[in-house]
């Protein structure tokens, strides 16, 4: 007897209309018909010969084509009957030993970072995202990087309004004099000042969009990621808020700067104190498997979540908002995409958040 064995790095996620096969080693995901999922499930306990014998000649040829396809894509391998098929599957457990992994700061005055520095070091936060409503000057960006030269902070991502001083010399200087900046996004840029971004150790993006703090949370195929740590985090925790903390423009400490609930102010509350608030971690373990619509979606483990902007339709017994992300235009029950901002069933929630046309399309 021959048996098909799915490689342990292959994750198969069943949706309502399709199945997503994710290769966690190659960091790629591909969509297939539901029939492929049914065949894979059957092959887990039944030999290839027995599976083929369950079908008539026409269907048998289709099943054989699927099997050949699985082997060609290197999703699995064939073993003989003397093979011990009880080898352990890959663990989907997620391990992150940091107290917090990310901080998102809505910035105006960089002095706020000095007041947060001690807590960032104590909590061993590894990554920082900065959104600035104004332009950040060259010296300010270098100062931000220097500020954490002896901290465990590994990477800093910055969203700044574009200004005429941002040219290739500006970026070259940052490239030579910083070590933690890993992504720069300059918005409100009518035309990119240069196109050669390959010579820098960090990524640089110029966009004409007028980004705001309410621009986050949009679900898009371009934002999906099959990165193994991100997938494992999504399987076990909330893919947006788990081990994250945010500071809004007014200094309020939140799960995300775009959310309403505050757990203190940086003038009289440390990040450590906010983290220990009884409600701060309430969304950390809300996975996509418990969110309306998302729980039936084949993309749920490679997609991120958003609790700042939701459709506001469902609440669980613990009082958590389990509604579908507002800015998602995918319907897992039809397998189709549409523009989320014009959907008639979302207009009440859009009005509630006061999202203008500018913020809806960004």
C-alpha positions in Angstrom: 0.0 0.0 0.0 1.1 3.6 -0.7 0.3 6.5 1.6 0.4 10.2 1.0 2.0 12.2 3.8 1.5 15.9 4.1 4.7 17.7 5.0 4.5 19.2 8.5 5.3 22.7 7.2 2.1 22.7 5.1 -0.9 24.4 6.8 -4.3 23.8 5.2 -7.0 26.4 6.2 -10.6 25.6 5.2 -12.9 28.4 4.3 -16.5 28.3 3.3 -15.8 28.3 -0.5 -12.1 27.6 -0.9 -9.1 26.2 0.9 -5.8 28.1 1.5 -2.7 26.0 1.5 0.2 27.8 3.2 3.8 26.6 2.9 5.3 27.9 6.2 8.8 27.2 5.0 8.6 29.0 1.7 6.3 31.7 3.1 3.7 31.4 0.4 0.0 30.7 0.4 -2.2 29.6 -2.5 -6.0 29.2 -3.0 -7.5 25.9 -4.2 -11.0 24.3 -4.5 -12.6 22.7 -1.4 -12.2 19.3 -3.1 -8.5 19.5 -2.4 -9.1 19.8 1.3 -11.5 16.8 1.3 -8.9 14.7 -0.5 -6.1 15.7 1.9 -8.3 14.8 4.8 -9.2 11.4 3.3 -5.5 10.7 2.6 -4.6 11.2 6.2 -6.1 7.9 7.2 -6.5 5.9 4.0 -4.1 4.5 1.5 -3.8 5.9 -2.0 -5.1 2.7 -3.5 -8.2 2.6 -1.2 -9.0 6.3 -2.0 -8.8 5.7 -5.7 -11.0 2.6 -5.5 -13.8 4.7 -3.9 -14.3 6.5 -7.2 -15.5 5.6 -10.7 -13.1 5.8 -13.6 -13.8 9.4 -14.5 -13.5 10.7 -10.9 -10.5 8.4 -10.3 -8.6 10.3 -13.0 -9.4 13.6 -11.3 -8.3 12.3 -7.9 -5.0 11.1 -9.5 -4.5 14.5 -11.0 -4.9 16.1 -7.6 -2.5 13.7 -6.1 0.1 14.3 -8.8 -0.4 18.0 -8.2 0.2 17.7 -4.4 3.4 15.8 -5.2 4.5 18.3 -7.9 3.9 21.2 -5.5 6.0 19.4 -2.9 3.1 19.5 -0.3 3.8 15.9 0.7 5.4 12.6 -0.2 4.5 9.0 -0.8 5.6 6.3 1.6 5.2 2.5 1.5 3.1 0.5 4.0 6.1 -0.2 6.3 6.6 3.5 6.9 5.9 4.7 10.4 3.4 7.4 9.7 3.1 8.5 13.3 5.8 11.1 13.1 5.0 14.3 15.2 3.3 17.2 13.4 4.8 20.6 13.5 3.8 22.5 16.7 1.6 25.5 16.2 2.5 26.9 19.6 3.6 30.5 19.7 6.5 31.6 21.9 7.3 35.2 22.5 9.3 35.8 25.7 9.0 39.6 25.5 6.7 41.3 27.9 5.6 43.5 25.1 6.8 43.2 21.5 5.6 46.5 19.9 4.8 50.1 20.7 2.8 52.4 18.4 3.3 56.1 19.1 1.3 58.9 17.6 3.9 61.5 17.7 4.1 65.3 17.7 6.9 66.2 20.0 9.8 63.7 20.1 10.3 64.6 23.7 7.5 62.2 24.5 9.9 59.4 23.6 12.3 60.4 26.3 9.6 60.0 28.9 8.8 56.5 27.5 12.4 55.4 27.2 12.8 53.9 30.6 9.6 51.8 30.3 10.5 50.7 26.8 13.8 49.4 28.2 12.2 47.8 31.2 9.6 46.0 29.2 12.2 45.0 26.6 10.0 46.2 23.7 11.7 45.2 20.4 9.8 47.2 17.8 8.4 50.8 17.6 6.1 52.3 15.0 5.9 56.1 14.9 3.2 58.1 13.1 3.8 61.8 12.9 1.2 64.3 11.7 3.9 66.8 10.8 7.2 66.6 9.0 10.1 65.0 10.8 13.4 66.7 10.1 16.7 64.9 9.5 18.1 65.7 12.9 14.9 64.5 14.6 15.0 61.2 12.9 18.7 60.7 13.8 17.9 61.8 17.4 15.1 59.2 17.6 17.5 56.5 16.5 20.3 57.7 18.9 17.8 57.8 21.8 17.6 54.0 21.9 21.2 53.2 21.1 21.6 51.3 24.3 18.1 49.9 24.5 16.8 46.4 23.5 14.7 48.2 20.8 15.7 46.5 17.5 13.6 48.3 14.9 11.9 51.6 14.3 9.3 52.2 11.6 8.3 55.8 10.8 5.4 57.4 9.0 6.1 61.1 8.4 4.6 63.8 6.3 6.8 64.4 3.2 8.7 67.7 2.9 11.0 69.1 0.2 14.1 68.4 2.3 13.6 64.7 1.8 15.8 63.8 -1.1 18.5 61.2 -1.8 21.1 63.1 0.3 18.6 63.2 3.2 18.1 59.4 3.0 21.8 58.7 2.5 22.6 60.6 5.7 20.0 58.6 7.6 21.5 55.4 6.1 24.9 56.3 7.4 24.0 57.6 10.8 21.2 55.3 12.0 21.0 51.7 13.0 17.5 51.0 14.1 15.3 52.6 11.4 14.0 49.8 9.2 11.1 51.3 7.3 10.3 54.9 6.3 7.0 56.0 4.8 6.6 59.6 3.6 3.0 60.5 2.9 1.4 63.5 1.1 4.2 63.1 -1.5 3.0 64.1 -5.0 6.1 62.7 -6.7 8.9 60.5 -5.4 12.1 62.5 -5.3 14.1 59.5 -6.4 13.5 55.8 -7.3 16.7 54.1 -6.2 15.8 52.5 -2.9 18.0 49.4 -3.2 21.1 51.0 -1.8 19.7 51.6 1.6 19.7 49.1 4.5 16.0 50.2 5.3 13.0 50.5 3.0 11.7 53.9 1.9 8.2 54.4 0.5 6.7 57.6 -0.9 2.9 57.8 -1.2 0.5 60.5 -2.3 -2.0 59.3 0.3 -2.9 61.6 3.2 -2.4 59.0 5.9 -3.9 59.5 9.4 -4.1 57.3 12.5 -7.5 56.2 11.2 -6.0 54.9 8.0 -5.0 51.6 9.7 -7.0 48.4 9.7 -7.6 48.0 6.0 -7.7 44.3 5.0 -6.0 43.8 1.7 -4.4 40.9 -0.2 -1.2 43.0 -0.4 -1.0 43.0 3.4 -1.4 39.2 3.9 1.7 37.4 5.2 2.7 33.8 5.5 5.6 34.6 7.7 5.8 31.7 10.2 5.9 33.7 13.5 3.0 35.9 12.3 0.9 32.9 11.3 1.6 31.2 14.7 0.7 34.3 16.5 -2.6 34.6 14.6 -3.4 30.9 15.4 -3.0 31.5 19.1 -3.6 35.2 19.7 -5.1 38.4 18.3 -2.9 39.3 15.3 -3.3 43.0 15.9 -3.2 43.7 19.6 -1.3 40.8 21.2 1.7 42.2 23.2 1.3 45.7 21.8 0.8 49.0 23.4 -0.1 52.4 21.9 0.2 56.1 22.8 -2.1 58.6 21.1 -1.4 62.2 20.2 -2.7 63.4 23.5 -0.5 61.0 25.6 -3.2 58.5 26.5 -2.0 54.9 26.8 -4.1 52.4 24.9 -4.1 49.1 23.2 -3.9 51.0 19.9 -3.8 54.8 19.4 -6.9 54.6 17.2 -9.0 52.9 20.0 -11.1 54.9 22.5 -10.3 53.1 25.8 -7.5 54.6 27.8 -5.5 53.0 30.6 -3.8 56.1 31.8 -1.8 59.1 30.7 2.0 59.2 30.3 2.2 62.2 32.6 1.0 60.1 35.6 1.0 56.5 34.5 3.9 54.3 33.4 3.6 51.7 30.6 4.1 49.1 33.3 1.2 50.3 35.3 -1.1 50.5 32.2 0.0 46.9 31.2 -1.1 45.7 34.7 -4.6 47.2 34.3 -7.2 44.4 34.6 -8.6 45.1 31.1 -5.5 45.9 29.2 -4.9 42.4 27.9 -8.6 41.5 27.3 -8.2 41.4 23.5 -4.8 39.6 23.4 -6.3 36.1 23.0 -9.2 36.9 20.7 -8.3 35.0 17.6 -9.8 35.1 14.2 -11.5 31.8 15.0 -13.9 33.8 17.3 -14.6 36.8 15.1 -17.7 36.9 13.0 -17.0 36.3 9.3 -13.3 35.8 9.9 -13.9 32.4 11.6 -15.2 31.0 8.3 -12.5 32.7 6.1 -9.7 30.8 4.5 -7.4 33.8 5.0 -7.8 34.1 8.7 -4.3 33.1 9.8 -2.4 35.2 7.2 -4.6 38.2 7.7 -4.3 40.8 10.5 -7.2 41.9 12.7 -8.5 45.4 13.7 -10.4 46.0 16.9 -10.2 49.8 16.4 -12.7 49.9 13.5 -15.3 47.1 13.4 -18.7 46.6 12.0 -20.1 46.9 15.5 -22.5 44.0 15.1 -21.4 41.3 17.6 -20.3 41.1 21.3 -19.4 38.0 23.2 -20.3 37.0 26.7 -17.2 38.8 28.1 -18.3 42.0 26.4 -15.6 41.9 23.7 -16.3 43.2 20.3 -16.2 40.1 18.0 -17.5 41.9 14.9 -15.8 41.6 11.6 -13.2 44.3 10.8 -14.9 47.3 9.2 -12.3 47.8 6.5 -12.6 44.3 5.1 -14.4 43.9 1.7 -14.0 40.1 1.5 -17.1 37.9 1.8 -15.9 34.3 2.8 -19.4 33.0 2.0 -19.2 34.0 -1.7 -15.4 34.1 -2.1 -15.7 37.6 -3.5 -14.1 41.1 -2.8 -15.8 44.5 -3.0 -15.1 48.0 -1.9 -15.7 48.0 1.8 -16.4 51.8 2.1 -19.4 51.7 -0.2 -21.0 48.6 1.3 -24.6 49.6 2.5 -24.4 47.4 5.6 -21.2 49.2 6.8 -22.5 52.8 6.5 -23.8 53.0 10.1 -20.4 51.9 11.5 -18.6 54.2 9.1 -20.7 57.1 10.4 -20.1 56.1 14.0 -16.3 56.4 13.5 -16.6 59.6 11.5 -14.6 58.2 8.7 -14.4 60.6 5.8 -13.9 59.7 2.2 -10.2 60.6 2.6 -9.7 58.1 5.5 -11.9 55.4 3.9 -9.8 55.0 0.8 -6.4 55.3 2.4 
